């Protein structure tokens, strides 16, 4: 549903009567609380409804955070990890998932990048790397910031059967407090890899969501 602000002349109708009329018609806040990050902060326009913690509660309940390596704090919808995350290993032997959309958003305490797929969320591994490289050539990749975080999906593809890219923006610079840049470094032999350029190392968490299938990766601000 798309909300628009409409000015309606009251023709002398008391304000209280207008409020009651709206309530009877099911009127509600055009910015539901489900779209807001913890603490009342609102996600940026690049974050869709349901990608915020507290939003898409049915999907969040069905989704499970990935397995974590390193210290965790157990805050928020999933625990935080200090080093690496891997998850959904059972999907590694399944069908190839097609990556359709990648988007980023800023929240009060963390930045979020969301990977949306057709079909299902594939197996994934998230880890800090010293020298990210492009698959195939092995050439070193400029992460675009001081710290590189690699996100690897398999089996996955970011192109269709004709070889056309399904994600048009393959290099982005959102310039968020934690996530400064993001770029695809591999889309070959059912492996898709993205490298995030981060301002500094931060705690990580991942959350699998459904309707549509997607993986949200959070990087905490310092």
Backbone bond lengths (Angstrom), bond angles and torsions (degrees), N, CA, C in turn:
res aa  C-N    CA-C-N  psi(-1)  N-CA   C-N-CA  omega(-1)  CA-C   N-CA-C  phi
1 X - - - 1.468 - - 1.519 108.93 -
2 X 1.344 118.53 134.24 1.458 123.47 178.91 1.512 109.06 -101.41
3 X 1.321 116.09 128.45 1.463 121.37 -178.99 1.516 109.32 -97.22
4 X 1.312 116.38 139.96 1.453 123.02 174.58 1.524 108.51 -133.01
5 X 1.330 114.56 143.98 1.457 119.12 174.63 1.521 108.85 -82.19
6 X 1.333 118.04 120.31 1.462 122.98 -177.47 1.515 108.75 -121.71
7 X 1.316 117.12 130.00 1.451 122.42 176.33 1.519 108.32 -92.61
8 X 1.325 117.01 120.12 1.467 121.87 -177.80 1.519 108.57 -115.75
9 X 1.341 118.30 122.87 1.470 119.58 178.10 1.519 110.25 -63.02
10 X 1.308 116.00 132.42 1.460 120.30 -175.41 1.521 112.83 -78.50
11 X 1.361 118.65 -22.11 1.461 123.33 -177.64 1.535 111.10 50.73
12 X 1.353 113.88 40.02 1.450 118.06 175.75 1.508 113.61 88.45
13 X 1.344 118.51 -2.74 1.462 120.73 -179.75 1.513 109.05 -69.65
14 X 1.334 118.96 128.23 1.466 120.76 -178.80 1.516 111.09 -59.79
15 X 1.338 115.35 151.35 1.463 120.79 -178.89 1.511 110.90 -58.78
16 X 1.340 117.74 -39.95 1.464 120.74 -178.79 1.518 110.79 -61.34
17 X 1.340 116.33 -37.58 1.462 119.83 179.94 1.515 110.85 -67.26
18 X 1.363 116.20 -36.62 1.452 119.45 177.50 1.510 110.97 -63.44
19 X 1.333 117.19 -42.13 1.463 121.26 179.60 1.517 110.20 -61.72
20 X 1.361 116.51 -44.53 1.460 119.57 179.76 1.519 111.39 -63.99
21 X 1.329 116.87 -37.52 1.460 120.32 -179.90 1.508 111.11 -65.45
22 X 1.348 116.82 -41.71 1.458 120.31 178.15 1.508 110.48 -64.44
23 X 1.333 117.47 -41.62 1.459 120.66 179.82 1.515 110.78 -62.28
24 X 1.337 117.11 -39.63 1.457 120.55 -179.64 1.517 111.57 -66.52
25 X 1.347 117.10 -28.20 1.457 120.45 179.75 1.518 112.21 -87.78
26 X 1.326 117.50 2.61 1.463 119.86 178.51 1.506 112.75 84.11
27 X 1.335 119.31 21.99 1.453 121.60 179.15 1.505 110.87 -62.56
28 X 1.346 117.12 147.87 1.445 121.33 179.37 1.509 109.96 -150.41
29 X 1.311 115.68 172.31 1.450 122.42 -179.75 1.518 109.40 -62.02
30 X 1.355 119.76 123.08 1.461 120.81 -179.34 1.518 113.23 -66.30
31 X 1.322 119.16 -8.84 1.466 122.38 175.52 1.509 107.58 -121.00
32 X 1.353 117.98 80.96 1.458 120.81 -175.10 1.515 111.97 -56.91
33 X 1.340 115.12 150.89 1.460 119.90 179.99 1.516 111.51 -60.69
34 X 1.345 117.55 -24.79 1.461 120.60 -179.26 1.516 112.16 -64.34
35 X 1.347 117.55 -20.36 1.448 120.42 -178.80 1.518 112.33 -92.38
36 X 1.315 117.70 2.96 1.454 120.02 -176.92 1.519 110.95 -103.52
37 X 1.305 115.54 144.17 1.457 120.52 178.04 1.513 109.61 -76.39
38 X 1.362 118.41 166.54 1.457 120.49 178.57 1.526 111.01 -55.21
39 X 1.314 116.15 144.06 1.452 120.78 179.22 1.509 113.31 84.25
40 X 1.337 117.38 4.54 1.456 120.20 177.06 1.512 114.07 90.53
41 X 1.353 119.10 -4.88 1.452 120.36 178.89 1.521 108.87 -68.70
42 X 1.318 116.30 145.02 1.454 120.54 -179.38 1.518 109.54 -102.55
43 X 1.316 116.58 136.11 1.458 120.74 178.94 1.517 109.18 -64.11
44 X 1.341 116.16 154.44 1.451 120.23 178.43 1.521 109.77 -68.41
45 X 1.329 115.76 169.24 1.451 120.69 -176.89 1.527 112.96 -62.63
46 X 1.335 118.04 -19.14 1.454 120.47 -178.42 1.512 112.09 -82.57
47 X 1.334 118.56 -1.25 1.461 121.95 177.38 1.512 109.06 -103.92
48 X 1.334 117.50 122.88 1.451 120.48 -177.66 1.518 110.66 -84.73
49 X 1.319 115.92 162.54 1.451 120.88 177.73 1.530 110.27 -58.13
50 X 1.316 116.12 136.90 1.447 120.78 -179.28 1.508 112.87 97.55
51 X 1.354 118.18 -16.99 1.452 120.83 177.39 1.521 111.95 -86.13
52 X 1.333 117.22 -10.97 1.451 120.83 178.54 1.522 110.56 -86.74
53 X 1.342 118.42 145.98 1.463 119.35 174.58 1.513 109.76 -57.52
54 X 1.324 117.01 134.54 1.453 120.90 -176.96 1.508 112.26 94.05
55 X 1.333 118.01 -20.49 1.447 121.07 175.80 1.515 110.03 -89.50
56 X 1.334 116.61 161.04 1.452 122.19 178.18 1.530 110.13 51.05
57 X 1.334 116.28 52.22 1.463 120.27 -170.99 1.518 112.44 -63.03
58 X 1.317 117.86 -33.36 1.461 119.32 179.23 1.519 110.17 -65.46
59 X 1.337 116.05 -42.49 1.458 119.35 179.36 1.512 110.76 -68.39
60 X 1.333 116.56 -38.87 1.461 119.45 -179.84 1.510 110.82 -63.90
61 X 1.339 116.05 -36.24 1.458 118.85 178.87 1.517 110.79 -67.90
62 X 1.343 115.89 -35.15 1.456 119.14 -179.96 1.515 111.73 -76.70
63 X 1.338 116.97 -32.56 1.452 120.74 -179.60 1.517 110.79 -77.89
64 X 1.321 115.73 157.56 1.460 120.33 -179.47 1.510 109.46 -129.43
65 X 1.336 117.86 136.50 1.463 119.58 176.11 1.520 110.12 -60.54
66 X 1.326 116.51 150.82 1.451 120.49 177.88 1.516 111.65 -68.14
67 X 1.330 116.04 167.64 1.450 120.82 176.07 1.521 108.29 -74.88
68 X 1.323 115.80 140.67 1.447 120.85 -169.90 1.522 111.71 -112.51
69 X 1.323 114.97 149.21 1.453 121.12 171.50 1.523 108.08 -119.22
70 X 1.311 117.82 138.31 1.453 120.71 -179.26 1.508 111.71 98.89
71 X 1.323 116.54 -175.59 1.453 122.10 -177.61 1.517 110.52 -70.08
72 X 1.338 116.03 142.13 1.458 121.07 177.01 1.518 109.39 -126.99
73 X 1.317 115.47 155.11 1.458 120.38 -178.35 1.518 111.86 -112.69
74 X 1.324 117.42 -19.30 1.461 120.64 178.29 1.512 114.14 72.64
75 X 1.348 118.83 22.57 1.458 121.01 179.91 1.516 109.98 -93.32
76 X 1.349 116.10 152.75 1.448 121.18 174.49 1.517 112.03 75.69
77 X 1.349 117.01 -165.00 1.463 120.53 -176.08 1.523 113.15 -69.04
78 X 1.305 118.94 -17.57 1.459 122.68 177.56 1.509 108.76 -147.67
79 X 1.339 118.00 159.02 1.458 119.89 -179.98 1.526 111.69 -70.21
80 X 1.300 115.65 156.53 1.460 121.99 179.29 1.527 108.88 -96.70
81 X 1.317 116.61 145.74 1.460 122.58 178.54 1.526 109.01 -122.31
82 X 1.317 116.01 150.61 1.452 119.67 -178.06 1.523 113.37 -97.75
83 X 1.349 118.04 -16.78 1.461 118.94 -174.47 1.527 114.18 -125.53
84 X 1.322 118.67 -57.81 1.467 119.89 -173.06 1.519 110.75 -151.71
85 X 1.338 114.62 159.54 1.465 121.92 177.37 1.524 107.82 -137.78
86 X 1.313 117.44 139.32 1.452 120.76 170.96 1.519 107.84 -139.99
87 X 1.322 116.34 149.67 1.449 117.96 -176.81 1.517 113.78 -164.91
88 X 1.336 114.56 168.77 1.453 124.23 176.73 1.530 112.40 55.72
89 X 1.340 116.12 40.29 1.459 120.31 -176.89 1.526 112.42 -60.48
90 X 1.333 117.96 -27.73 1.461 120.69 -179.44 1.523 111.87 -60.43
91 X 1.337 117.11 -26.55 1.465 120.71 -178.32 1.521 112.32 -77.13
92 X 1.338 117.73 -9.32 1.465 120.30 -175.77 1.524 112.83 -65.08
93 X 1.325 117.16 -22.89 1.463 120.61 178.83 1.525 111.86 -101.93
94 X 1.319 117.69 8.40 1.454 121.65 -177.55 1.518 113.08 -93.37
95 X 1.327 115.50 -162.13 1.455 121.32 -179.61 1.528 110.83 -73.18
96 X 1.317 114.28 158.49 1.469 120.26 179.74 1.523 109.22 -71.21
97 X 1.318 116.31 128.69 1.465 122.16 176.52 1.525 108.56 -91.45
98 X 1.318 116.47 135.70 1.468 121.64 -178.54 1.528 109.15 -97.13
99 X 1.325 115.69 122.16 1.458 121.29 177.20 1.521 109.00 -76.86
100 X 1.330 116.51 126.56 1.463 120.84 -176.14 1.520 113.87 -109.91
101 X 1.323 116.60 -37.41 1.462 119.67 -173.67 1.514 109.72 -145.88
102 X 1.323 115.04 142.49 1.462 121.62 171.26 1.521 106.99 -129.61
103 X 1.321 117.29 127.97 1.456 120.72 -178.16 1.522 109.41 -143.09
104 X 1.316 115.58 157.48 1.457 121.61 -177.89 1.519 110.10 -127.00
105 X 1.322 116.14 158.31 1.453 120.94 177.50 1.518 110.67 -155.92
106 X 1.309 115.40 150.77 1.458 121.79 178.20 1.522 109.68 -101.66
107 X 1.324 116.22 135.39 1.448 123.27 175.12 1.524 108.59 -123.04
108 X 1.303 116.06 175.79 1.462 119.56 -172.23 1.531 112.17 -61.41
109 X 1.331 117.29 -43.18 1.461 120.97 -174.31 1.521 113.62 -113.96
110 X 1.322 118.36 -3.47 1.454 120.13 -176.28 1.518 110.11 -157.50
111 X 1.334 115.24 162.85 1.462 122.37 169.94 1.511 108.07 -105.05
112 X 1.332 116.24 150.68 1.460 120.73 -177.61 1.528 110.01 -129.61
113 X 1.333 115.35 137.54 1.459 121.47 169.86 1.519 106.86 -120.75
114 X 1.329 116.23 135.74 1.460 122.08 -174.83 1.529 109.09 -121.06
115 X 1.328 115.27 130.54 1.458 122.62 176.86 1.532 107.88 -111.17
116 X 1.318 116.57 117.76 1.466 121.61 -177.14 1.527 110.03 -106.11
117 X 1.336 115.58 132.84 1.460 121.82 -174.14 1.522 111.66 -121.45
118 X 1.338 114.63 158.79 1.457 121.36 164.81 1.522 108.21 -86.27
119 X 1.318 116.64 137.26 1.454 120.45 172.52 1.512 114.83 89.50
120 X 1.321 117.72 -67.45 1.461 121.13 -175.17 1.526 109.46 -164.72
121 X 1.317 115.32 166.96 1.465 121.02 172.68 1.522 107.47 -85.20
122 X 1.328 118.73 123.61 1.465 120.18 -179.56 1.528 111.10 -76.59
123 X 1.321 115.72 176.89 1.462 120.17 173.15 1.530 108.31 -61.96
124 X 1.323 116.37 146.52 1.467 119.43 -177.44 1.522 111.02 -143.26
125 X 1.321 113.97 153.30 1.462 121.95 174.39 1.513 107.99 -137.80
126 X 1.310 116.45 130.64 1.463 122.81 -178.10 1.521 107.60 -122.68
127 X 1.313 117.30 124.74 1.462 119.29 -176.45 1.518 110.58 -156.47
128 X 1.330 115.21 153.66 1.460 121.11 172.55 1.522 108.97 -78.37
129 X 1.331 116.24 139.22 1.460 121.35 178.38 1.526 108.86 -130.97
130 X 1.326 115.10 151.99 1.470 120.03 -179.99 1.521 111.63 -82.94
131 X 1.336 116.15 -44.97 1.463 121.19 -175.80 1.527 110.08 -132.62
132 X 1.324 117.88 88.48 1.467 119.68 179.20 1.521 110.96 -65.21
133 X 1.325 115.86 143.86 1.457 120.90 -179.32 1.519 110.21 -131.17
134 X 1.330 115.24 158.96 1.456 121.65 175.58 1.521 108.81 -84.62
135 X 1.331 116.87 137.46 1.464 118.89 179.41 1.526 108.67 -68.54
136 X 1.292 115.91 154.92 1.462 120.42 -179.14 1.514 111.16 86.33
137 X 1.327 116.80 -71.15 1.470 120.13 -177.35 1.517 112.34 -77.86
138 X 1.340 116.59 -31.09 1.455 119.19 -175.61 1.515 113.54 76.40
139 X 1.330 116.93 6.21 1.468 120.60 -179.72 1.522 110.29 -67.37
140 X 1.316 115.79 143.68 1.453 120.17 178.28 1.528 109.86 -67.53
141 X 1.322 115.71 142.06 1.460 122.44 -177.82 1.525 109.19 -111.15
142 X 1.319 115.57 135.69 1.460 120.91 175.22 1.529 108.28 -80.26
143 X 1.323 116.62 114.23 1.470 120.84 -178.43 1.519 112.31 -70.57
144 X 1.317 117.47 -19.36 1.451 120.44 178.86 1.513 114.16 87.45
145 X 1.326 116.89 6.07 1.468 121.06 178.21 1.527 107.83 -161.78
146 X 1.330 115.71 179.93 1.459 120.84 -172.05 1.519 113.51 -67.68
147 X 1.336 117.73 -33.38 1.462 122.40 -173.46 1.524 109.03 -122.65
148 X 1.346 116.67 140.30 1.463 121.68 -179.51 1.526 110.44 -111.20
149 X 1.324 115.66 128.69 1.460 122.46 175.10 1.527 107.51 -116.78
150 X 1.331 116.61 122.23 1.455 121.30 -176.87 1.522 110.36 -101.97
151 X 1.339 116.25 132.52 1.462 122.52 178.61 1.523 107.26 -121.47
152 X 1.319 115.81 116.25 1.452 122.53 -172.57 1.528 109.80 -114.70
153 X 1.345 116.86 129.97 1.467 122.59 178.61 1.524 109.54 -119.66
154 X 1.350 116.19 139.65 1.464 120.39 174.28 1.524 110.79 -160.54
155 X 1.338 118.42 142.78 1.469 126.64 -11.47 1.526 110.18 -75.78
156 X 1.299 115.24 132.54 1.468 120.34 -177.12 1.515 109.35 -153.24
157 X 1.316 115.61 161.65 1.461 121.75 176.90 1.515 108.67 -147.54
158 X 1.319 115.28 149.55 1.461 121.46 175.51 1.528 109.61 -115.78
159 X 1.335 115.64 30.72 1.465 122.04 176.70 1.518 108.39 -148.15
160 X 1.332 116.65 160.88 1.459 120.83 179.64 1.530 110.52 -93.14
161 X 1.330 116.68 -173.30 1.465 120.97 -176.52 1.525 113.12 -64.47
162 X 1.340 117.24 -22.14 1.461 121.37 178.02 1.520 112.31 -91.77
163 X 1.318 116.44 4.00 1.458 120.08 178.73 1.514 114.59 84.80
164 X 1.331 117.26 7.08 1.463 120.37 -179.48 1.527 110.23 -82.93
165 X 1.309 116.37 136.77 1.462 121.44 -177.76 1.519 110.42 -63.31
166 X 1.324 116.46 133.74 1.465 121.27 176.49 1.528 111.32 -92.52
167 X 1.321 116.84 -13.63 1.466 122.49 174.11 1.520 106.72 -120.10
168 X 1.315 116.62 114.12 1.458 120.38 -173.71 1.525 112.51 -76.98
169 X 1.315 116.83 -41.74 1.464 120.10 179.82 1.521 108.72 -86.42
170 X 1.323 115.97 99.08 1.454 120.67 -176.21 1.523 111.88 -99.22
171 X 1.303 116.61 -5.26 1.465 123.02 171.50 1.524 106.65 -139.16
172 X 1.324 117.77 122.10 1.463 121.19 179.13 1.523 109.45 -131.47
173 X 1.296 115.42 153.74 1.462 121.81 176.73 1.528 108.65 -131.34
174 X 1.334 116.79 79.08 1.467 119.34 -177.32 1.518 113.40 -67.75
175 X 1.350 117.29 -21.58 1.465 119.83 176.79 1.517 113.69 62.94
176 X 1.329 117.75 34.33 1.458 121.64 179.15 1.522 109.96 -80.30
177 X 1.328 117.79 167.90 1.468 119.40 -178.90 1.524 114.35 -55.67
178 X 1.339 116.80 -39.95 1.472 120.41 179.49 1.521 111.40 -101.48
179 X 1.327 116.68 -49.73 1.468 121.12 -177.32 1.531 109.29 -91.90
180 X 1.324 115.73 107.79 1.469 120.06 -178.52 1.526 112.08 -92.25
181 X 1.345 116.64 -31.39 1.460 120.06 -177.23 1.521 109.14 -153.69
182 X 1.337 115.37 159.93 1.466 121.62 176.70 1.518 107.95 -150.42
183 X 1.334 116.46 137.03 1.458 119.93 179.67 1.515 110.19 -151.04
184 X 1.325 115.67 148.57 1.453 121.01 176.20 1.525 108.21 -83.61
185 X 1.323 116.53 133.66 1.462 120.88 -179.18 1.526 112.33 -118.43
186 X 1.330 116.88 -7.56 1.462 119.83 178.30 1.522 110.05 -153.78
187 X 1.328 114.88 134.04 1.468 122.78 172.45 1.521 105.47 -150.38
188 X 1.339 115.26 72.33 1.451 120.32 -169.02 1.521 109.98 -153.42
189 X 1.340 115.91 135.44 1.450 122.59 176.63 1.534 112.58 50.85
190 X 1.328 114.86 48.22 1.473 123.25 175.87 1.525 113.04 64.46
191 X 1.322 116.47 26.91 1.463 121.48 174.54 1.529 108.23 -124.03
192 X 1.312 116.06 128.14 1.462 122.19 174.22 1.524 107.73 -121.11
193 X 1.322 115.91 127.87 1.461 120.97 -179.47 1.515 109.76 -129.62
194 X 1.316 115.07 133.81 1.460 122.03 172.39 1.525 108.82 -117.98
195 X 1.310 115.78 144.98 1.460 121.54 174.94 1.519 108.29 -118.41
196 X 1.321 115.47 127.13 1.459 121.03 175.71 1.518 109.12 -99.73
197 X 1.312 115.81 135.21 1.455 121.26 171.91 1.517 108.60 -94.22
198 X 1.331 117.21 115.87 1.458 122.47 -175.97 1.525 111.25 -108.06
199 X 1.311 115.57 150.54 1.457 120.53 177.98 1.524 110.49 -64.54
200 X 1.329 116.94 -35.51 1.457 122.90 178.18 1.518 108.56 -165.49
201 X 1.320 116.13 168.39 1.460 119.26 178.12 1.523 109.84 -66.64
202 X 1.316 115.37 136.22 1.455 120.66 177.35 1.517 109.78 -140.48
203 X 1.311 116.76 164.58 1.452 120.35 177.17 1.530 109.78 -66.21
204 X 1.326 115.35 150.78 1.459 122.15 -174.00 1.519 110.64 -122.54
205 X 1.326 115.98 156.23 1.454 121.03 166.83 1.528 108.04 -154.78
206 X 1.315 115.54 156.97 1.459 121.14 179.56 1.517 108.92 -134.85
207 X 1.322 115.55 144.04 1.454 120.66 -179.12 1.519 109.11 -138.25
208 X 1.336 116.36 124.26 1.456 121.70 176.61 1.526 108.86 -85.93
209 X 1.324 116.01 129.91 1.457 122.22 -178.78 1.521 109.52 -126.69
210 X 1.336 115.76 160.01 1.459 120.58 -178.03 1.522 110.44 -123.87
211 X 1.349 114.63 171.08 1.477 122.42 175.91 1.529 113.24 56.40
212 X 1.318 119.69 63.31 1.463 128.98 1.52 1.527 111.87 -88.24
213 X 1.334 118.35 165.22 1.463 120.44 179.18 1.531 110.78 -62.96
214 X 1.317 116.65 131.32 1.455 120.22 -179.45 1.520 110.13 -160.33
215 X 1.309 114.55 156.88 1.456 122.11 175.82 1.511 108.12 -117.67
216 X 1.326 116.13 124.61 1.465 121.87 175.52 1.515 108.25 -101.68
217 X 1.321 116.30 128.42 1.461 122.50 177.88 1.519 107.85 -117.47
218 X 1.326 115.65 122.77 1.462 121.72 -178.74 1.516 110.35 -106.88
219 X 1.327 115.43 141.70 1.459 122.38 173.89 1.507 107.10 -125.27
220 X 1.317 116.01 121.69 1.465 121.23 -173.91 1.529 111.11 -74.55
221 X 1.336 115.02 142.22 1.468 120.18 172.11 1.531 108.81 -75.45
222 X 1.316 114.61 156.57 1.472 119.06 172.72 1.501 109.07 -108.19
